[in-house]
């Protein structure tokens, strides 16, 4: 352990403590609202945040119902998936998060969580489990594999779900016809009672250039070691393919009153703050021109 870091060995922690550390630190996590039926066709509905998409071809989702810590028993979802080899994964939007939470209550076997939580049961086309009609995206899946990760309480069980058909509400699609993150308004799980709402905190990070960016290591020290520019700022500066030349820098300064004003003050921090503003506006080219002018 260092002065600013808490270092832990998993085997030194009780399962409940380890659970709290992992779920608090590995977050936010998407939620698999899993619908299954038992051997007699009785529906079951429960949310799981050990979940993600792991393959496109074939399309595979994986979620993991963990064994209960208190008594090492397994959940109805796992039992049903093992017996019937079918599941529907429903995504959870903010509009349905309170009902989803209610469905997580451990009702006795045979109790219909759709009814308890007030969700609409919509028949699937290719599998027996029902879809949650209120969900913005529903994935009908066949279970191809169930992999236990341990035998003690808290051990996960990976359920491999190959998507055989999926359903998207039309009102969550963007103009190109793909899911719009703001319209989806999905929620995700953190530690304790905490959730996050994706649409409330969306921001874009442009993907790196298809050609090579110059990299942070190519940024002059006077800029790279700035007391103003952050790691994110340097990342944007390093993601340009080449630096503007002297002619472009002169033309920029001649045409930008604010740039000339901040340069005349010969205040490095003020200059870097102005460059930072360009970066916040997703204009790294102007930021570079200003920064290079300041080095002259």
C-alpha positions in Angstrom: 0.0 0.0 0.0 1.2 3.5 -0.8 0.2 6.7 0.9 -2.5 7.4 -1.7 -3.6 3.9 -2.5 -5.5 1.1 -0.7 -4.2 -2.3 -1.9 -6.2 -5.4 -1.1 -5.9 -9.2 -1.6 -9.2 -10.8 -2.5 -8.6 -13.8 -0.2 -8.1 -11.4 2.7 -11.7 -10.1 2.4 -15.1 -11.5 3.3 -17.3 -12.1 0.3 -19.6 -9.3 1.1 -16.7 -6.9 1.4 -15.2 -8.1 -1.9 -18.6 -7.7 -3.5 -18.9 -4.1 -2.3 -15.4 -3.2 -3.6 -15.9 -4.8 -7.0 -19.3 -3.4 -7.7 -18.4 0.0 -6.4 -15.2 0.2 -8.5 -16.3 -1.6 -11.7 -19.1 0.7 -12.8 -21.4 1.7 -14.3 -22.6 -1.6 -15.6 -25.5 -2.2 -18.1 -28.5 -4.2 -16.8 -29.8 -7.4 -18.3 -33.5 -7.6 -17.4 -33.7 -11.3 -18.0 -37.0 -13.0 -18.7 -37.2 -16.8 -18.5 -39.8 -19.6 -18.0 -39.5 -22.7 -16.0 -40.2 -26.3 -17.3 -43.9 -25.7 -16.9 -43.9 -22.4 -18.7 -44.3 -20.2 -15.6 -42.6 -16.8 -16.3 -39.8 -15.3 -14.2 -38.2 -11.8 -14.5 -35.1 -10.5 -12.8 -32.3 -7.9 -13.4 -28.6 -8.7 -13.5 -25.7 -6.2 -13.8 -23.0 -8.7 -14.5 -23.8 -8.3 -18.2 -22.6 -7.1 -21.6 -22.4 -7.9 -25.4 -19.4 -10.1 -26.3 -19.7 -10.9 -29.9 -21.3 -9.6 -33.1 -20.9 -12.6 -35.4 -22.5 -14.6 -33.9 -24.4 -12.1 -31.8 -23.8 -13.1 -28.2 -24.8 -11.5 -24.9 -23.5 -12.9 -21.6 -24.9 -12.2 -18.1 -24.1 -13.9 -14.8 -26.5 -14.7 -12.0 -24.3 -15.2 -8.9 -24.9 -17.7 -6.2 -26.5 -16.1 -3.1 -23.8 -15.2 -0.5 -26.1 -15.9 2.5 -26.9 -19.5 1.7 -25.1 -20.4 -1.5 -28.4 -21.1 -3.4 -29.0 -20.4 -7.1 -31.5 -18.1 -8.6 -34.6 -19.0 -10.6 -33.2 -17.4 -13.7 -30.2 -19.6 -13.7 -32.3 -22.7 -13.0 -34.7 -21.8 -15.8 -31.9 -21.1 -18.3 -30.2 -24.4 -17.6 -33.5 -26.3 -18.1 -35.1 -24.5 -21.1 -32.0 -23.0 -22.8 -33.9 -19.8 -23.7 -34.0 -16.3 -22.3 -35.0 -12.8 -23.4 -32.7 -9.9 -22.4 -34.7 -6.6 -22.0 -32.8 -3.3 -21.7 -33.8 -1.0 -18.9 -34.7 2.7 -19.5 -35.1 5.4 -16.9 -38.8 5.3 -17.4 -39.0 1.8 -16.1 -36.1 1.7 -13.5 -38.4 1.7 -10.4 -40.5 -1.1 -11.7 -37.3 -3.0 -12.6 -36.1 -2.6 -9.1 -39.3 -4.0 -7.7 -38.9 -7.0 -9.9 -35.6 -7.7 -8.3 -37.4 -8.7 -5.1 -36.9 -12.4 -4.3 -40.4 -13.5 -4.6 -41.2 -17.2 -4.0 -41.0 -19.6 -6.9 -44.1 -19.4 -9.1 -44.7 -15.7 -8.4 -45.0 -13.7 -11.7 -42.6 -10.7 -11.4 -44.2 -9.2 -14.6 -47.5 -8.8 -12.6 -45.8 -7.7 -9.4 -43.8 -5.0 -11.1 -46.7 -4.0 -13.5 -44.9 -4.9 -16.7 -46.7 -6.0 -19.9 -45.9 -9.6 -21.0 -45.4 -9.6 -24.8 -45.0 -13.0 -26.5 -41.7 -13.7 -28.2 -41.5 -14.9 -31.8 -38.8 -17.6 -31.6 -38.4 -18.4 -27.9 -40.9 -19.2 -25.0 -39.9 -16.5 -22.5 -41.9 -13.3 -22.7 -40.6 -9.9 -23.6 -41.0 -6.8 -21.5 -43.2 -4.6 -23.7 -42.0 -1.4 -22.0 -38.4 -2.1 -22.7 -36.8 0.0 -25.5 -34.8 -3.1 -26.8 -35.6 -6.8 -26.4 -33.3 -9.6 -27.4 -34.7 -13.1 -27.9 -31.9 -15.6 -27.2 -31.0 -19.2 -27.1 -28.7 -20.3 -24.3 -25.6 -22.0 -25.9 -23.5 -22.4 -22.8 -23.7 -22.1 -19.0 -20.3 -21.8 -17.2 -20.1 -21.9 -13.4 -17.2 -19.8 -12.1 -17.1 -21.3 -8.6 -19.1 -23.3 -6.1 -19.2 -20.9 -3.1 -21.6 -18.1 -2.3 -21.0 -15.1 -4.7 -19.7 -17.3 -7.5 -21.0 -16.2 -10.9 -22.5 -18.4 -13.6 -21.9 -17.2 -17.2 -24.9 -17.6 -19.4 -24.0 -17.3 -23.1 -27.0 -16.0 -25.0 -27.0 -16.1 -28.8 -29.4 -13.6 -30.2 -31.9 -15.1 -32.6 -34.1 -12.1 -33.0 -34.3 -8.6 -31.5 -36.9 -5.9 -31.2 -36.3 -2.1 -31.1 -38.9 0.5 -30.4 -39.1 2.8 -33.4 -39.2 5.9 -31.2 -35.6 5.3 -30.0 -34.1 5.1 -33.4 -32.1 7.9 -34.9 -32.5 9.1 -38.6 -30.1 6.4 -39.9 -32.3 3.9 -38.1 -29.9 2.9 -35.3 -30.5 3.3 -31.6 -30.0 6.8 -30.4 -28.5 6.9 -26.9 -30.4 10.0 -25.8 -33.7 8.4 -26.9 -32.8 5.1 -25.3 -32.3 6.8 -22.0 -30.8 3.6 -20.5 -29.8 3.3 -16.9 -26.8 1.4 -15.4 -25.9 0.0 -12.1 -23.2 1.1 -9.7 -22.4 0.0 -6.1 -24.9 0.1 -3.2 -28.2 1.7 -4.2 -26.7 3.8 -6.9 -27.6 3.9 -10.6 -26.5 6.2 -13.4 -28.6 7.6 -16.3 -26.8 7.5 -19.6 -28.7 10.3 -21.3 -28.1 12.7 -18.5 -24.3 12.5 -18.8 -23.6 11.8 -22.5 -20.5 13.1 -24.1 -18.7 12.1 -27.3 -15.1 11.1 -27.7 -14.1 11.0 -31.4 -12.4 7.7 -32.4 -8.7 7.9 -33.1 -7.7 8.8 -36.6 -7.6 6.0 -39.1 -4.1 7.3 -39.8 -1.6 7.7 -37.0 -2.0 10.6 -34.6 1.3 12.3 -33.5 0.9 11.1 -29.9 1.3 12.9 -26.6 5.0 12.1 -26.6 5.4 14.3 -29.7 4.0 17.4 -27.9 6.6 20.0 -27.0 7.5 19.9 -23.3 6.3 23.5 -22.8 2.8 22.4 -23.7 2.9 18.8 -22.5 4.0 19.8 -19.0 1.4 22.6 -18.8 -0.1 23.3 -15.4 -3.5 24.0 -17.1 -3.9 21.4 -19.8 -5.3 18.0 -18.6 -4.6 14.5 -19.7 -7.8 14.6 -21.8 -6.6 17.9 -23.4 -3.3 16.3 -24.3 -5.1 13.3 -25.7 -7.0 15.6 -28.1 -3.8 17.4 -29.1 -2.0 14.1 -29.7 -4.8 12.8 -31.9 -3.9 15.1 -34.9 -2.2 13.7 -37.9 0.2 16.6 -38.3 0.9 20.0 -36.9 -0.1 23.2 -38.7 2.8 24.9 -40.5 4.1 28.4 -39.8 2.0 30.0 -42.6 -1.2 28.5 -41.1 -0.2 29.7 -37.6 0.4 33.3 -38.9 -2.9 33.3 -40.8 -4.8 32.1 -37.7 -3.3 34.8 -35.4 -3.9 37.5 -38.0 -7.5 36.6 -38.2 -8.3 36.0 -34.5 -8.5 39.1 -32.3 -8.8 37.0 -29.1 -5.7 35.0 -30.1 -3.7 38.2 -30.6 -4.9 39.6 -27.3 -3.9 36.6 -25.2 -0.5 36.3 -27.0 0.2 40.0 -26.3 -0.1 39.4 -22.6 2.6 36.8 -22.6 0.8 34.9 -19.9 1.4 31.2 -20.5 -1.5 30.0 -18.2 -3.9 32.4 -19.9 -2.8 31.2 -23.3 -3.2 27.5 -22.3 -6.7 28.3 -20.9 -7.7 29.8 -24.2 -6.3 26.7 -26.0 -8.2 24.5 -23.6 -11.4 26.4 -24.6 -10.8 25.5 -28.2 -10.3 21.9 -27.2 -13.6 21.9 -25.3 -15.2 23.1 -28.5 -13.7 20.2 -30.3 -11.4 22.5 -32.3 -7.9 21.0 -31.7 -6.6 22.7 -34.9 -7.1 26.2 -33.5 -5.7 25.1 -30.1 -2.5 23.9 -31.8 -2.2 27.1 -33.8 -2.5 29.2 -30.7 -0.1 27.0 -28.7 2.5 27.0 -31.5 2.2 30.8 -31.8 2.9 31.0 -28.1 6.2 29.1 -28.6 7.5 31.6 -31.2 
